[in-house]
Amino acid sequence: MSILRLSGVSREVGTFVILDSVTASIALGDRIGLVGPNGAGKTTLLRLAAGRDEPDRGEVHRKRGLTLGLLAQEAHFDAAFMASPDLRTAVRTGASHLDLMAERLAAYEREGRVTQASYAELQHEYELLGGYTLDQRVDTALSGLGFSRDEWAKPPSALSGGEQTRASLARLVVANPDLLLLDEPTNHLDLDALEWLEEHLRRRAGSLLVASHDRAFLDATVTRVWELRDRQLTAFRGDYSAYHRQRVERDARMVKDVETRAEAIARERELVQRYRSHRKFSKMHEHESRLERLEAERREAPRAGRRLAIPTEALVGSGPSRSGEIVVRIEGLAVGYLPGRGAVDADGRPAAEPHLVARVPFLAAQRGERIGIVGPNGAGKTTLLRTIAGDLPPLDGSIGFGNAVQLGYLAQLRDAAIPGATVLDALLEAVPVTAGEARSYLARFLFRGDDAFKEVRSLSGGERSRLELALLGIQASNLLLLDEPTNHLDIPAREAIEAFMATSPATLLVVSHDRRLLETVCEKLWVVDKGAAAPFDGGYRAWRAAIAGGWTVAGALEVEAARLRGGSRRPGGAVVGSRSAAATGPGHPTDNVAVAEPAPTPGRPKRRDKLSKDAYRRQKLAVEGDLTRLHLRKNHLELAMADPSVAANFVEMRRVTSELADIEVALAAAEDAWLELEERAP
């Protein structure tokens, strides 16, 4: 039985048709994903279903007594939510109907009417709706969606916009309506909160309609998919992956049918002309009738949507140069905020002392690696990336860049104004090219025609992201620092970014909560959690499996300490031969990061614990793989130095010798790591 039905629903804004004669229904227990490109009408459909807007034509039928809740992208919080004294109370207002029932039960008890049948019925309904477990459910929702107990006492007005949206989602979870309508619910969730929400949505008995560009989230939560395309709605069975297969197959069939019908029409036209020329009018009329039927049934091939086409070459200048083998080397780094530059105290007020966010004992990125930076919200991922980019000064320690590093940075905090009144102006102010070249370049990022003259301040989140991607690609870069690059982008744009990352020769450091991107692009991770950061040699799935087995950042740092002893440190934690990020900054790479031999340690070395067989095997494979690759590269460079053409070219000879120095440094560290590993063999 349907709890909500759309019958011939149309919605227009001026002369622009958003939805055209949409018919669909939702049954009790349905879990439906709503997909489509940005601007297809997903938010409009959710608002119509929730009763926030009314259709221009058609009707929306809701079951009598239906309870529903809507989480909008741009959340508007009611007075009860914002007036609550603390976050926990604000979330609890989602179950205000249970509080009213509790008051009625208390009134029955005060009046001595507990023996009445109405009291028993009310008590039974209260129990079925979860009234006796309400406090437990509030605490579970807050914890699951990433709020620490210290934050529960904050008033809603003291929360950021993203935190308020998460709190609104927690309130909807507690309310548990018959129909839950969610518009991009994953935008402000970290990986742990995402997994908690997925598990909750799988278990709840009510119906769900969720619009999302997160493919992994849709695969985990929905059993049907509604696709909005060309103002029409098409229903598919299965999760997102099943929908995608069905859509590809259906499009292929439609293209084949259109081609077959076009061939039949051309053949009938030829026969009509032939019989007309031979004056065989009965035959001619017969084929004219067939031609009319074929043309009446003519279908257009599915139109390929406009797709983001990120160029592999920069707009100006030559391509990126080849960087050194070690692209970034971090040692003893403390990241955070200085007074007057973002440092705040526990109450969110400007602080007089530096605010430490995380310590990074050692991290390194080699040329061509694609590294994902992951961890809970607020752990320091963005702070680490901003420090590497030179946007924030380090509080302590050093960041060294390899030879010939060209850095490009895409920030997540996109509130700062982009220069230029229009999209075209923004590009022309950033680089001296002709208007034609600029518009041709912008077209790759879907700014075509009049879109190039849109005001920057009026751009949507997805348009703003595409413009910043375009500005990022103006100059050649061989090290890309990307902070949530898929935010606000639809699925085709996300797939285009993934394809670009997978084929780009640049070294990538990517902060992201997009699990599909992490799985398909990043082969290594840097994990930031509980005030520290450590590397993980494996992809997203391997990391989540390792966490289930007890892996932690603190435990990984003990293993990483063995690699740190591959270089001697000056007082203050600086690596010999490196310079601090404050001294160099992005765009001013240091010379090769040199590491001296470790100083001898007086006395007997500390005995290290044995590794498990699985940990030993995994670490040994990684270290031996590094050794093999580095030895092969060293042999190749030594052969190149013996080449007369290289020896006669000063610039090329300098590049080869510089890279060889990097390789020898990396080899020394890898050999030390191998020796340490053998000492801990099971």
N, C-alpha and C positions, 0 to 999 in steps of 0.2 A: 504494500500500500504506500502511495506517495505521501510524503509529508510536505513537499514543496513542488510546485509545477509551474513552468514557464510556458505560456501558450501564445505563440506568434508575437513575441516581445520585440519591439523595435525602439531604438534610442538614437536621437539625433542631436547634434549641437550646431545650430545654424543650418547651413546646407550640407554639413558633413554627417554622413550616416555611420554611426559606430556599430550598432547591432541591427540586423535586418531579419525580421520574422524568425526569431530564435525560439525553438520549442524543445524542452527537455524536462526531466523530472528527477527528483531525489527521493529514494526510499529510506526507511529506517535502517540504519546500520551501513549505508553506503559510505565509502571513502573515495572521494573523487578528486583528482588533480586537475587544475585548470591551467592550460598552457597556451602559449601564443607569443608572438613578438611584442615588444614594447609598443603601446598604442593600439593593440588589437581590441581592447575593450574588457580586459579581465576585471579591473577594478570597477568599471561600470556595472558589469554583470553581478559582482558581489554586492554592490550597493543596492541594486534592484532587488536581489534576493533578500537582503536584510530589511528592505522597506525604507532605506534612507532616501532613495530616489524613486520616482514613478516613471513607468514606461510611457513613451509617446503614443505607441499603439500596442495592442495585446494586453494580456493580464498575467499577474503573478498570484497564484493560489497557494495559500498556506493552510496547513492543517489547524483546526481549531485548538487553541491552547498550546500551540507550538512555542517552545522557548528557543531562542537563538542568540548567538553572540558573534560580533564582528570585530576582528582585529584589523584595523586599517594601517596602511603604510604610514600615513601622516595621522598619527593618533591624536584625538582630541579627548581630553580626560574630563569626566564630569566633576561637578562640585564636590560630591561625596568622596571621590578618590583624592582630589587635591587637598581637601580640608582635613583629611585623616592625620592624626598626630604622628604616625609612624608608618613605615612601609608595610609592616605585617598587618596592621589594621586596614590599610588601603586595599591590600589583596583580599582580606577577609570580607570586604564589602561585596565581593562577587557572590557571596552566599547570604545576602541580606534576607532572602526569603526563608532560609533556615533559622536565622535569628528571630524572625517574626513567629515562626512555628514554635520555637523554644519558649518565647514569651507566652504564647497561648497555652502551651503545656504547663508552664509554671502557674498561670492563672487558674487552670483546672485544679492543680494541686493545692493552691492556697484556698480555694473554695470548697475543697473536699469532694470534688466531682470525679475522682479517678476511677470510680466504678462504672461510669457511663460509657456506652458504646462509642460515642464520638471521641472520647479521650483515647480509647484503644486504637481507633482508626487513625487518629492524628499521630499517635506515637508510632504506629506501624509505618505510616508514610514518612515520618521524620527519619526513621531508621533506614528505610529503603533509599532515601535521598542522601544518606551519608552524614546525617546531622551529628551522630555520636563520634564520628571520626573527623569532624571538620578541622579541628585544630591540628591534627596530625597531617591532614591533606594540605593545609596552608603551609606548614613547615616543609613538607616534602616538595611542594611546587617551588617555593622560594629557593631551597637548596639546589634542586634539580636544574633550575634556570640560572644558576650562577651567582646567587646572592649569598655572601657570607653572613654569619650571624651578627657580626658587627654592623652590617648595613641595615639590618631589620629595624633598628631604632631610628633610622634617618627619616625625616619627613619627605613625602613625595616631591615637594618643591625643591629639595636639595639634590635631587637626582638629575643626571644628564638626560638628554632626550632619548638616547638609546636605552638607558636604564629604566626610564619611565615606560617605554614600549615593552620591555621585558616584564616589568611589573604588571602592565595591563594584560599581557599574555598569561602570567601566573594567575591573575584574577579570573580570567576566562576558564582556565583549567580548574580552578576551585568551583566556579559557578556550574560547570559541567552541563551546558545546555543541550537540548535535543539535537540542534544543528549548530555546528561550529564553523564559522566562515573566517578563513585566515588569508590575509593578503601579504605575501612575502614574510612569513613569520621567522625565517632564519637569518634575516639581515643583521641582527644584533646579538646573535648567539655564538658562543665558542663551541669547540668540538664536543666537549663533555655535555654541555647543555643541549646541543643538537641531538645527541644520542639519547639523552633522557627524554626529550620531547617526542622523538620517534617511538620510543617504547611506550610512552603514555598514550599516544594516538593509536597505536596498534591495539592496545588493551581496552580503550574506552568503548562503550556500547553504542554511543550516540553516532549521528551522521557527521560527515566532514566534507567540506568543499574548500580546497586550499589552492591558491594561486602561488606558484613558485617557479623560479628558474634553477633551483637546486635539484639536479637530476638524481643525486644519491638520496636526498630526502624524499623525493617522490617515489623512487623505487622502494624505499623502506616503509612508506605509509599508505599508499593508495592502491586500490584494486580496479579502478576505472579512471579513464582520462577523458576530459572534455577539451577539444581543441577549438580555439577561436581563430578563424582564418578567413580573410576576405569577408568580414562582417557576418559569417555563418558559424554555427556550432556543429561539430561532428563528434560523436561519442565513440570511444574505443574501449575494449575490455583489456584488463591487465594493468601492470605498472608502467612506468615511463619507458623502460627498455622495450617492453612488448609493444607499447604504442608506437615507438620510433620505428620498430621493424615493420609494423602494419602500415604506417604512413609511407615509408619508403616503397614497400611493395605496392600499395594502392596508387601512389604517384606514378610508378613505373607502368602499371596496368593502364592508367588513364592516358599516359603519353602514347602507349602502344595503340589503344583504342582510337585516339584522335588521329594518329597516323593512318591507321587502317581505314577509318571513315573518310579521311581526306582523299585517300587513293580511290575509294569507291565513288566519291563524288566526282572526281576528275574523270573516272571511267564512264560514268553515266552521262556526263556532259559531252564527252567525245562521241558516245553512241547517239545522243540526241542530234548532234550536228551531222553525224554520218547519215542517219535515217532522214533528216530534213533534206540533205543534199540529194538523196536518192528518191525523195518524194514518197517515202513509205510512212505516211502520217500516223497510221494506227500504231506502228512500232514506236514512232517518235513520241506519241502521247503516252504510251506505256512507260517509256524510260523517263519522260518528264515527270510522271507521277512518282516514280521511284526517287528521282532527284529531289523533288519537293519534300518527301518523307525524310530523306537523309539530311537535307539541310535544316529541316525543322528539329531534328534530333542532334544536330551538331553540338559538340561540346568543345570548350576551349581546354587546352592543355593546362595543367596546374602551373600557375606563375611562380617562378623561382623568386623567393623573397630577396630583397636587397641584403647582401652579406658584407660584413666587414672584411676588408682585404688589407691586412697590415703588411706594408712593404718590407722586404728584407734589407733594402738599401736605404741610406739616409737621404733626406731631401737635398741637402747641400754637402759639399766636400766629398772626399774619397771614403771608401769603406773603412771599417774599423781596423786598426793595426793589430798585429798578433801580440797578445800580452805575454808576460812571463808565466812560467809554469805555476808558481804560487801567486794567485791574484790578490787575495786578502789574507792577512795573518793578524790575529788578535791575541794579545796576551795580557793577563792581569787587568783586564778592562773593567771599570766601574761605570755604568751608564745611569743617567738620571738627569736632574734639573738643578740649575744654579739659582740662587736668589735673584728675583727679578726676571728670570727666564723660565718660569713655569713651576718653580719649587713651591709646594703648598704643604701645610701641616695636616694633621689628622682631621681637622674640621673643614678643610678645603680653603683655608685662608692663606694668603701669601706668607711664605716662611722666610726667616732670616738665615737659615742654614741650608746647605745643599740637600736635596731630596734624592736619596739613593733608591733606584728601582731594581737593579739586578747587577750581579757580578759575573764576569765571563772569564774564567781561568784561561781557556785556550780554545780558539776556533780557527780553522783555516779553510779556504776555498781554493781549489785548483782550477786551472783553465778548463772551460767547457762544462764544469759541473752545474747541475740544476738542483739547488738546495731550497727546500721549503722550511720556513721558520714558523713553528707551531707552538701552541701553549694556550692557557686560559686567557680570557679577557683581563686586561690590567696587569699581566705578568711582566710586560716590558718588551714585547716583540717590536712594536712600532718605535719605541725608544731606542732599541738596539739598532734598527735600520736607519733611523735618523742620525744616530751617532756615527755610523759607518759613512753615511752620505755627507757628513760635515755640517748638518743642520743643527746639531747639538754638540757642544764640546764634551769630551770625556771627563769624568770626575777623577779618573786615575787610570793608569795603564797605557797601553799603546795599541794603535792600529797601523799596520804597515801594508802598503799597496805594492804589488809587483811592478815589474818594468812595463812601461807603455800602456798602463791601464787607462781606459777612457770610460768615465762613469756616467750613467744615466739613471735618474731617480724619479719614480712616480709615487707621490705622496698619497696617503689615505685622507689626511685632514685637508679637505678641499674647500674650506670656507674662504680662503684668501682669494682676493679678486684676481682674475686673469686680465692682463692689460688688453685694451682694445674694446671698442663698443660692440662690435659684431664678431662672429666666428672668423670671418675673413680678416678683419683688422687684427685680431689676436695673432694670427699666423704671420701677417705681414710685419707686425711690430717685432716679432721674434726672429725673423730671417729676411734678408733683402732679396726677394724673388719677385717676378712679375705676377700680376693678378691672375693671369691664365695658369701659370705654373702652380700657384697657391690653390686655385680652385680645383685643378686636376688632382693635386695631392689630397685635398680635403674630401674629394669624392670617394677616395678609398676608405674613408672613415664615415661614409654615409651622409656627408654634408653635400648634397647635390642641389643644383638649382637655387631656389630661394632660401634653402636651409643655410647656405653660406652667409646670408645676411641676417640671420637670427641674432638678437642681442644676447651677449654672453650671460648677463644677469638673469635672463628668462629661460635658460636651458634647463631641461629636466636632469635628473641624476644620471641617467644613461647617456644623454647627450654630452653632459659635462665630462663624463669618463672618456667618451670617444675623443673629445677635443684634447684632453690632456694626453691621451695616447698619441694623438697626432703631433702635439708639441714635443713629446718625448722622442719621436723618431726623426726630428729635424737634423740633429747631429749624430754622427756615428758613435756607437758605444759598444765596448766589448765587456762591460760589467753593468748589468741592469739590476737595480734595486727596485722591486715592485711591491707596494703595500696595498693589499686587497685589490688587485687589478680587475677582478670581475665584478666588483660591487656595482649594483644598479644595471648591469648588462643582461640582456636576454640570452636565451640558450644559443642561438646561432652566433652571437658575438663572443660568447664564452668559448665556443668550439673553435672560432677563428683565432682567439688568443692562445688556446692550447696548441693549435697547429703551428702558430708562429713560434711559441716557446720550444716545441719539440724539434723544430728544424733550425732554430737560431744557433749560430756558433758562439754567441756571447755566453759568459758565465752569468748565472741567474741566482739571485737571492730573493725569494718570494714569500712574503707574509700572506697567508690565506687560510680561510676556513672552508674553501671550496674543496670538498673531499675528492670529487672527480678530477679536478685539476691536480691535486696533490698526487693522486694515484697514477695519472697518465703522464705527468711531466717530471716530477721530482723523484730522483733516485736516492737522495740523502736528505736528512732533516737536521735542523738545529732546534732543539727543544728548550723553551724558556719557561721556567716554573719555579715558584717559591723562592724568588730572588736570585736565581742562578740559571746558567745556560750550559748545555752540553750537546755534543753531536750524537746523532744516531745513524749508524751505517745501514740504511735500509729505507724502504718507502713507507707510505702511510699505513698500509695494511699490516706490514711487519711490525711497525711501531705500536699499533693498537694491540696486536697479539702479544708483544713484549710487555706492555703495560699490564695486560691481564695476567701475565706470568710474574709480575712483581717488579718490572723495570721502573726505575725512577731516575730523575736527573742527578740526585745526590749520589746514587750508586754508580751511575755512569761516570761521574767526575773522578771517582777513584781509579777507574780504568784509564781515563784521559790523562791523569797525572803522569803516567808513564811516558806519554808523548811529550809532555812539557819538559821533562828532564833531558830532552834532546837538544836544548839550547841553554846557555848560561845567561842569567839575568843580572842586569845592573840593579843597583838600589832603586826601588820604586817600581820594579817589575818590568822595565823596558827591555826588549830583546836587543842584543848587540847587533848594530847595523840597521835597526829600524828607527822610524821617527814617529812621534805621536801624531794623531789625527789633527790635533789643534795646530801643529806646526806645518803640516803638509796640506791637509784639506783635500776634498775631492777635486779631481782635475789636476792635482800636482802630485803624481805618484812618486813614491820614493824610488831610489835605485833598488837593486835586488835586495831582498830581505835576507841578510846574512845571519847565520847562527853559529856561534863559536862552540868548540868542544866543551862538554860539561866539566866543570871544575871537580877535582877529586874530592870525595866526601870522606873526612876523617872518621876512623873507627869502622866497625863492622856494619855493612849495609843492613837496612831494615828488612826483615823477612816478610814476604808478601803472601797473602792467602792464595791457595790453589783455586783455579777456575773449575767450573763444572765442565763436563765433556762437551756439552752443546755450546757453551760460551767460548770454550777454547777453540773448537772447530770453526765457529763462525768468525772469531777474531783472526784466527790464523789464515783463513781463506782471504780475508780482506787485506791483511798485511802482505801476504805473499803476492796477491794481485797487484798491490802498489809497487812492490819491489820489481816484479816482472815488467810492468809498464814503464817504470822509471829507468830501468836498465836498458830497455829497448830504445827509449827516447835518447838516453845518453849516448848509446852507440851511434844512433842516427846523426846526432849533432857533431860527434867527433869525426865521423866520415865527412860531414859537410865542411868542417874546418880544413880538412885536407884537400878540398876541391879548389883548384887554382882560381876559378871564377869568383868564389867566395872570398878567398884570401886577397884578391885584387880589389874587392869592393869594401871600402872601410865601413860604410853604413851596415851592410849585411853581416860583415865580420863582427861588428859590435853587437848586433842583435843576437847572433848565434852564441857568442861567448857569454853574453848576459843571461840568455836562457840556460846555457850549460851550468852557470853558477847556481841558478835556481834549482836545477835538477839535482846537483850535488848536495845542496842543502836538504832537499826533500829526501834524497837517498839516505843521508846520515840519520835523519829523524826516523825513517822507516826501518832502518837496520837496528837502531836502538829499541824501537818498539818491538821488533821481532825477538831480540835478546830478552827483553822484559817478559814477553809472552812465554818464551821457553822456560823461564824460571817458574812460571805459574802453571805449567802443564799439569794436568791431573795424573 
